[in-house]
Amino acid sequence: MDESLPDFTGRVVVVYIVAPPTSFALEQVRYERHVGKLYLVGRQVADPQRPTWNDGATYHIAPEHIAYFAVFDSADLYRSRIAAFNAQMAAGATPPQPRGWFGRG
């Protein structure tokens, strides 16, 4: 089994936390050890359309709290996807449903 750590250089990683269910978009993502424990570490990506108190905060997330994560090849790609999604929602579109084993729904 390959236990090497992924290289997230230049990418944005959206991390989905199990409880409470929430997500974080992180940049400058890497794994670090603190007091012998491995953490996923990254800075919160700012959304210029929705500034929040935690923009730019550094998160240290224990892997056992991660449900899954999505990787975007660049911050520009991530921001363009967020902008397109926000425009869809503003136009009254229904949010896309997650894909299951047998397609949408």
C-alpha atoms as an extended CHARMM CRD file, in Angstrom:
* protein
*
       105  EXT
         1         1  MET       CA              0.0000000000        0.0000000000        0.0000000000  PROA      1               0.0000000000
         2         2  ASP       CA              1.3120000000        3.4720000000       -0.9590000000  PROA      2               0.0000000000
         3         3  GLU       CA              1.2780000000        5.7120000000        2.1010000000  PROA      3               0.0000000000
         4         4  SER       CA              3.0130000000        8.6950000000        0.5260000000  PROA      4               0.0000000000
         5         5  LEU       CA              1.3920000000       12.0500000000        1.1320000000  PROA      5               0.0000000000
         6         6  PRO       CA             -0.2210000000       13.8680000000       -1.8030000000  PROA      6               0.0000000000
         7         7  ASP       CA              1.3220000000       17.0580000000       -3.1860000000  PROA      7               0.0000000000
         8         8  PHE       CA             -1.2610000000       19.8640000000       -3.1370000000  PROA      8               0.0000000000
         9         9  THR       CA              1.1180000000       22.5910000000       -4.3370000000  PROA      9               0.0000000000
        10        10  GLY       CA             -0.7970000000       25.3430000000       -6.1530000000  PROA      10              0.0000000000
        11        11  ARG       CA             -4.1450000000       23.6370000000       -5.6250000000  PROA      11              0.0000000000
        12        12  VAL       CA             -7.2630000000       24.4000000000       -3.6120000000  PROA      12              0.0000000000
        13        13  VAL       CA             -8.6070000000       21.5870000000       -1.4680000000  PROA      13              0.0000000000
        14        14  VAL       CA            -12.2200000000       21.7020000000       -0.2880000000  PROA      14              0.0000000000
        15        15  VAL       CA            -12.4300000000       19.5920000000        2.8590000000  PROA      15              0.0000000000
        16        16  TYR       CA            -15.7640000000       18.2000000000        4.0960000000  PROA      16              0.0000000000
        17        17  ILE       CA            -15.8960000000       17.6160000000        7.8440000000  PROA      17              0.0000000000
        18        18  VAL       CA            -18.0380000000       14.8540000000        9.3420000000  PROA      18              0.0000000000
        19        19  ALA       CA            -19.3820000000       16.5890000000       12.4820000000  PROA      19              0.0000000000
        20        20  PRO       CA            -20.6140000000       19.1950000000       12.5330000000  PROA      20              0.0000000000
        21        21  PRO       CA            -21.1330000000       18.8920000000        8.7860000000  PROA      21              0.0000000000
        22        22  THR       CA            -19.2490000000       21.7670000000        7.2030000000  PROA      22              0.0000000000
        23        23  SER       CA            -16.6290000000       22.4370000000        4.5690000000  PROA      23              0.0000000000
        24        24  PHE       CA            -13.5060000000       24.5490000000        4.1740000000  PROA      24              0.0000000000
        25        25  ALA       CA            -11.7760000000       25.6860000000        0.9910000000  PROA      25              0.0000000000
        26        26  LEU       CA             -8.0600000000       25.6680000000        1.7250000000  PROA      26              0.0000000000
        27        27  GLU       CA             -4.9440000000       26.7790000000       -0.1390000000  PROA      27              0.0000000000
        28        28  GLN       CA             -1.2650000000       26.1920000000        0.6620000000  PROA      28              0.0000000000
        29        29  VAL       CA             -2.3890000000       22.7240000000        1.7670000000  PROA      29              0.0000000000
        30        30  ARG       CA              0.0220000000       20.1990000000        3.1920000000  PROA      30              0.0000000000
        31        31  TYR       CA              0.2520000000       17.5350000000        5.8570000000  PROA      31              0.0000000000
        32        32  GLU       CA              2.1450000000       18.3410000000        9.0580000000  PROA      32              0.0000000000
        33        33  ARG       CA              2.9140000000       16.4500000000       12.2360000000  PROA      33              0.0000000000
        34        34  HSD       CA              2.1930000000       18.1220000000       15.5640000000  PROA      34              0.0000000000
        35        35  VAL       CA              2.9040000000       16.3050000000       18.8270000000  PROA      35              0.0000000000
        36        36  GLY       CA              3.2440000000       13.1000000000       16.8300000000  PROA      36              0.0000000000
        37        37  LYS       CA             -0.1320000000       13.4150000000       15.1020000000  PROA      37              0.0000000000
        38        38  LEU       CA             -0.6690000000       14.0580000000       11.3860000000  PROA      38              0.0000000000
        39        39  TYR       CA             -2.8880000000       17.0020000000       10.3610000000  PROA      39              0.0000000000
        40        40  LEU       CA             -4.0750000000       18.4140000000        7.0500000000  PROA      40              0.0000000000
        41        41  VAL       CA             -3.0540000000       22.0800000000        7.2010000000  PROA      41              0.0000000000
        42        42  GLY       CA             -4.1140000000       24.9610000000        4.9620000000  PROA      42              0.0000000000
        43        43  ARG       CA             -5.2900000000       28.5740000000        4.7760000000  PROA      43              0.0000000000
        44        44  GLN       CA             -8.9880000000       29.3960000000        4.3020000000  PROA      44              0.0000000000
        45        45  VAL       CA             -9.5690000000       30.7470000000        0.7830000000  PROA      45              0.0000000000
        46        46  ALA       CA            -11.3030000000       34.1230000000        0.7750000000  PROA      46              0.0000000000
        47        47  ASP       CA            -14.5020000000       34.4770000000       -1.2630000000  PROA      47              0.0000000000
        48        48  PRO       CA            -14.6040000000       38.1550000000       -2.3000000000  PROA      48              0.0000000000
        49        49  GLN       CA            -18.3900000000       37.9310000000       -2.7370000000  PROA      49              0.0000000000
        50        50  ARG       CA            -18.8580000000       36.6970000000        0.8480000000  PROA      50              0.0000000000
        51        51  PRO       CA            -16.0970000000       37.8920000000        3.1620000000  PROA      51              0.0000000000
        52        52  THR       CA            -16.0430000000       36.1640000000        6.5580000000  PROA      52              0.0000000000
        53        53  TRP       CA            -14.1110000000       36.4550000000        9.7910000000  PROA      53              0.0000000000
        54        54  ASN       CA            -12.0470000000       33.3280000000        9.0150000000  PROA      54              0.0000000000
        55        55  ASP       CA            -10.6840000000       34.3580000000        5.5870000000  PROA      55              0.0000000000
        56        56  GLY       CA             -6.9760000000       33.5890000000        5.6280000000  PROA      56              0.0000000000
        57        57  ALA       CA             -7.1010000000       31.5990000000        8.8920000000  PROA      57              0.0000000000
        58        58  THR       CA             -4.8890000000       28.5260000000        9.0320000000  PROA      58              0.0000000000
        59        59  TYR       CA             -6.7130000000       25.2810000000        9.8250000000  PROA      59              0.0000000000
        60        60  HSD       CA             -5.2050000000       22.0920000000       11.2330000000  PROA      60              0.0000000000
        61        61  ILE       CA             -7.6560000000       19.2610000000       10.5560000000  PROA      61              0.0000000000
        62        62  ALA       CA             -7.2410000000       15.7700000000       11.9670000000  PROA      62              0.0000000000
        63        63  PRO       CA             -7.7580000000       13.1890000000        9.1820000000  PROA      63              0.0000000000
        64        64  GLU       CA            -10.3190000000       11.2170000000       11.1960000000  PROA      64              0.0000000000
        65        65  HSD       CA            -12.6620000000       14.2280000000       10.9840000000  PROA      65              0.0000000000
        66        66  ILE       CA            -12.5350000000       14.4000000000        7.1780000000  PROA      66              0.0000000000
        67        67  ALA       CA            -15.4150000000       12.7720000000        5.2890000000  PROA      67              0.0000000000
        68        68  TYR       CA            -13.8150000000       13.5190000000        1.8970000000  PROA      68              0.0000000000
        69        69  PHE       CA            -12.0990000000       16.2870000000       -0.0010000000  PROA      69              0.0000000000
        70        70  ALA       CA            -12.2010000000       17.7180000000       -3.5260000000  PROA      70              0.0000000000
        71        71  VAL       CA             -9.0920000000       19.0740000000       -5.2520000000  PROA      71              0.0000000000
        72        72  PHE       CA             -9.1380000000       21.9630000000       -7.7300000000  PROA      72              0.0000000000
        73        73  ASP       CA             -6.0640000000       22.4830000000       -9.9100000000  PROA      73              0.0000000000
        74        74  SER       CA             -5.7900000000       26.1860000000       -9.0670000000  PROA      74              0.0000000000
        75        75  ALA       CA             -7.2890000000       28.9880000000       -7.0060000000  PROA      75              0.0000000000
        76        76  ASP       CA             -8.5060000000       30.6160000000      -10.2350000000  PROA      76              0.0000000000
        77        77  LEU       CA            -10.4020000000       27.4610000000      -11.2280000000  PROA      77              0.0000000000
        78        78  TYR       CA            -11.9410000000       27.1810000000       -7.7640000000  PROA      78              0.0000000000
        79        79  ARG       CA            -13.0310000000       30.8370000000       -7.7720000000  PROA      79              0.0000000000
        80        80  SER       CA            -14.5090000000       30.5580000000      -11.2760000000  PROA      80              0.0000000000
        81        81  ARG       CA            -16.5450000000       27.5120000000      -10.2010000000  PROA      81              0.0000000000
        82        82  ILE       CA            -17.8030000000       29.3310000000       -7.0980000000  PROA      82              0.0000000000
        83        83  ALA       CA            -18.7190000000       32.4120000000       -9.1760000000  PROA      83              0.0000000000
        84        84  ALA       CA            -20.6110000000       30.2680000000      -11.7180000000  PROA      84              0.0000000000
        85        85  PHE       CA            -22.4380000000       28.4210000000       -8.9250000000  PROA      85              0.0000000000
        86        86  ASN       CA            -23.3750000000       31.6900000000       -7.1750000000  PROA      86              0.0000000000
        87        87  ALA       CA            -24.6740000000       33.1010000000      -10.5010000000  PROA      87              0.0000000000
        88        88  GLN       CA            -26.7970000000       29.9640000000      -11.0170000000  PROA      88              0.0000000000
        89        89  MET       CA            -28.2780000000       30.2520000000       -7.5400000000  PROA      89              0.0000000000
        90        90  ALA       CA            -28.9820000000       33.9820000000       -8.0150000000  PROA      90              0.0000000000
        91        91  ALA       CA            -30.8500000000       33.1320000000      -11.2340000000  PROA      91              0.0000000000
        92        92  GLY       CA            -33.0920000000       30.7560000000       -9.2860000000  PROA      92              0.0000000000
        93        93  ALA       CA            -31.6210000000       27.4780000000      -10.5210000000  PROA      93              0.0000000000
        94        94  THR       CA            -31.9610000000       24.4310000000       -8.3110000000  PROA      94              0.0000000000
        95        95  PRO       CA            -28.6620000000       23.2670000000       -6.8460000000  PROA      95              0.0000000000
        96        96  PRO       CA            -27.1110000000       20.2540000000       -8.5560000000  PROA      96              0.0000000000
        97        97  GLN       CA            -27.7080000000       16.9590000000       -6.8020000000  PROA      97              0.0000000000
        98        98  PRO       CA            -24.7340000000       14.8290000000       -5.8050000000  PROA      98              0.0000000000
        99        99  ARG       CA            -24.0840000000       11.8640000000       -8.0240000000  PROA      99              0.0000000000
       100       100  GLY       CA            -24.8560000000        8.4350000000       -6.6380000000  PROA      100             0.0000000000
       101       101  TRP       CA            -23.8810000000        5.0070000000       -7.8820000000  PROA      101             0.0000000000
       102       102  PHE       CA            -26.5850000000        5.1330000000      -10.5640000000  PROA      102             0.0000000000
       103       103  GLY       CA            -26.2430000000        8.7100000000      -11.7880000000  PROA      103             0.0000000000
       104       104  ARG       CA            -27.8830000000       11.7760000000      -10.3640000000  PROA      104             0.0000000000
       105       105  GLY       CA            -30.1100000000       11.5930000000       -7.3450000000  PROA      105             0.0000000000
